[in-house]
Amino acid sequence: MSKLKAPKKEFNKDTDNFTVKTAIPVVVGAIAGNLIFPGIGGIVGGSIIGGLTGISSNNKDKKMAKTPVFYSFHFGNDVMRVQQIRNIGSIEGNAPTTPNEWETLKRTGKKSVENWIDQNMKYKRCIIVLIGSETAGRPWVEHEIIKAWNDGKAILGIHIHNIKCPRNGTSRKGKNPFDQIKFANGKKMSDYVPCYDPSSINAYGDIAENMSNWISHAISNKAN
């Protein structure tokens, strides 16, 4: 396994981008409204206009060009859950591989798998680790995480155990794979890489609504 490069900076874990982007225009709008129309009416009117501006700005972020990403996951357990994530239209992921293709690739040897990963990860801006019940500790997932880190790519994790697989439904929550990868100074990669646990009630909807912002945050704040 490749040696892990040291972090270049601390990671900004303030992931509540929507709240920040919306709250600031509300405050600014309230101040401006009070200056133009002194009193409660000016403050309320300015707040409403500012809030709408913030929401509009946040929605524009979601309409940006698709960001090319690489999905890392435990193929055997989670391929059908991952396929649902691929169907989210705002993301451009690596081409799906069938179970037969993956097994054939593994049989051709370690170097062939490494070459496949190199080619598929080459032009991706962000690596998304989709975390199922047994993703943490999978050798190829760890290889992909370390390669992405050393290549300076943005990385984030999303727990997908509450995405229903057509064959066996939901599963138990797995460990955070970034907890198991450590730097020379003893710090865990999870200190630098965000990991999201979507709503258990509507995991797919939560991911579809927020993934573009999570990716943007990971790219803007990466520590590698």
N, C-alpha and C positions, 0 to 999 in steps of 0.2 A: 504494500500500500504506500502511496506517495506521502512524503513528509508534508505536514500541514504548515503553511506559511502563517506567520504571526499577524494578528489584526493591526490595521493601520490607525484605527481610531475607535472610540466608543460608539456604540449603536444607539440611535435615538428611538426609544421604545414608545414614544407618544404616538400611538396608532389611530387616535380618534380624530382623523383628518376632517371628517364631515362636520363635526361639532365646532372645531377650530375655524374652518373656512366660513361657516355660517354665523358664528357668534360675533366675529370681528366686524363684519358689515352691519350687524344689528346695532352694536355699540356706536359705531361711527355715524350711522343713520340717525340714531337718537340725538346725538350731539348736534349734528347739522340741522335736524328738524327743530330743535329747541332754539337755535340761533336765528333761524329764518322766521319761525312762528313761536315765540316764547310761550312757555306753558306746557301743560300736560298734553294738549292736542298735538303740538309740534313734536314732542318726544315720541308719542305713540305712532304718529304718522311716519316719522323718520325711521323708527324701529321696523315698521312693517316693510317699508321700501327697501331698507338695508337688508332685512332678512331674505326678501325675495331675490335680491341681487346675489346674496351668498349662495342660496339654493341653485340659482341659475348657473353660477360659476362652478359649483360642484357637479352639476349635471353635465356641463361641457367637458369636464375631466373624463366622464364616462364615455363620451362620444369621440374621444381621441382615436387615432389610428391603432389598430390591434398591435399589441406588444408580443413579439415572438418569444415563447417560453418552452422550456423542456420539463416534462413531467417525470418525476422519479417516484416509483412505487413498488410494492410487493406484487409482482405479476400474478402469482398463483392465487392469492386471496382476494385481490381487489380490482382485477382488470375490468369487471363489469360496473363497479362503482366509478372507476376512473373514466369509463366511456361516457357516463352521464356528465361528468365534469367537462369532458371534451365538447359536449354539445352546447356549452355556453358560448354564444356567438361572439362575445367581445374579446375572446382570447384566441390567439393563433398558436396551437401546440404542435409538438412533434407528431409525425404521422403514426397512427396506431399500428401495433404489431400483433398478429394473431398468435394464439397459444402455440400452434405448430411451428410458426416462424421463430418464435423465441426459443423453443426447445431445440430446434435445428441449429440455431445460432450458438447456443450453449455447448452443444455437442462438438462444434468445430473448434472449440478451445478458447482459453482465456484471452489470448491476443485478439481473436476475432470479435469478441464481445467488447473489448476495450476500443477497438477501431470503430465499431458500430456506435458506441457512446460518443467517441470523439467527433464523428461525422454529424450525428444528430444534435449534438450540443453546440457545435461550432458557432453558429450565428445567432444563438439565443441570448436574450438580454437578462432573462431571469429563470432560475430553476425553482420549480415548485415541487416540494416533497409532499405527496398525498399520503397521509399516515393512517394506516389501518391497524388492526389488532396486533399484527406481528411484523410491522415494517421496520421498527428499530432493531438494529443489529444485522439486518440483511446485508451480506457482503457487497452486492452490486449497488445497493442504495448508498451505502457508506462510500463506496468508490466514487459514485456520481456526486455526492455532496462535497467530498474533499477535492475532487477535480474542479467543480464549479467554484469553490472557494479560492483555490490556488489560481484559477484563471481570471479572478476578479469579477465574477458574475454575481448579480444579486440573487439572494436565496431567501425563501420563506417556506414555512410548513403549514399545512392545513389538515386537521383531523377529519377523516371522512367515515368514521365508524357508524355515524347516524345516517349516512346515505344508504338507502335500501337496495341491496343486491337482488335481482330477480330470482336468484336461486336460493339464497339463505337469509334474506332480510338484512337487518342491521347487525352490528357485532359489538364486542366490548371495545372500550377505548384503549388504544395502544400507548406505549411509552413514547416520549418525545425523543426522536433519534439524535437530536442535537445535544441532548444531555450526555450521550455516550461518546461523543467525539471531543477530545480535549487538546488544548494547546500546550506548548512546552512550559508555560507559566502556571499550568494547572487549571486555568479557566475553561469552562465548558463553551462549546460553540453556541449553546442556547443563550449565553450572555450577549451574543451579537446578532443572532438570527431570530426574527419573529416567528411565532407559531400560533395559529388561530384555531379556536375550538368553536365551530358554528353552532347555532341554536339546535337543540335536540328535537324541537318541534318541527322546524322547517329548515333542515340543514342545507338542502339544495338551494332553496330560495335565498338563504343568508349568503351562501357562497356566490351565487349569481349576482346578487346585489352589490357585494363588497369586493370581489376579487380584483377588479381593475384598480381600485384604490389601494388594496394591499400590495399589488405589484408595483404601483407607482411609488409607494412609501418605501418598499424594499430597495428599489433602484436609487431613490434619492438619498437614502440613509445607510447604504451598505458600508460595512467597516473593513472590507478587504480590498 
